[in-house]
Amino acid sequence: SSIAGISPTPTVPIYSSSKWAVRGFTQALIAKHKQSKLKVTGIYPGIINTPIFEGKMQLNHPDTFMDPKDVAEVINFSITR
């Protein structure tokens, strides 16, 4: 998902609302499968350094962007533990 699913971003309300929906869906799955062996987790990264932000760097602080490989490592850890 995205950090926008936890902290709304007023400049992109549709994006934020879609991430809140993903968070709600994730929480519902966690509750539904609480007693089963199925594990559900949500990953809520901040801004990831991807081409979507090209040309918009002046609006953000690229030095704080997350590396996609780091996010992938967290996801991999979450699904393989």
CORZI-V928845 format. One record per residue. N is the residue number from 1. PSI is psi in whole degrees, -180 to 180 (* if undefined). Layout:
BEGIN
n = <N & N>
psi = <PSI & PSI>
END
This chain:
BEGIN
n = <1 & 2 & 3 & 4 & 5 & 6 & 7 & 8 & 9 & 10 & 11 & 12 & 13 & 14 & 15 & 16 & 17 & 18 & 19 & 20 & 21 & 22 & 23 & 24 & 25 & 26 & 27 & 28 & 29 & 30 & 31 & 32 & 33 & 34 & 35 & 36 & 37 & 38 & 39 & 40 & 41 & 42 & 43 & 44 & 45 & 46 & 47 & 48 & 49 & 50 & 51 & 52 & 53 & 54 & 55 & 56 & 57 & 58 & 59 & 60 & 61 & 62 & 63 & 64 & 65 & 66 & 67 & 68 & 69 & 70 & 71 & 72 & 73 & 74 & 75 & 76 & 77 & 78 & 79 & 80 & 81>
psi = <-126 & 157 & -23 & -16 & -8 & -42 & 110 & 147 & 106 & -21 & -16 & 71 & -34 & -44 & -48 & -45 & -35 & -35 & -32 & -37 & -43 & -42 & -45 & -42 & -43 & -46 & -37 & -41 & -40 & -47 & -42 & -37 & 18 & -38 & 1 & 179 & -12 & 133 & 136 & 137 & 156 & 142 & 127 & 72 & 163 & -149 & 126 & 137 & 90 & 166 & -18 & -25 & 3 & 134 & -5 & 12 & -30 & -20 & -15 & -178 & 92 & -23 & -14 & -1 & 146 & 146 & 131 & -34 & -36 & -42 & -42 & -38 & -40 & -44 & -46 & -44 & -44 & -36 & -9 & -1 & *>
END
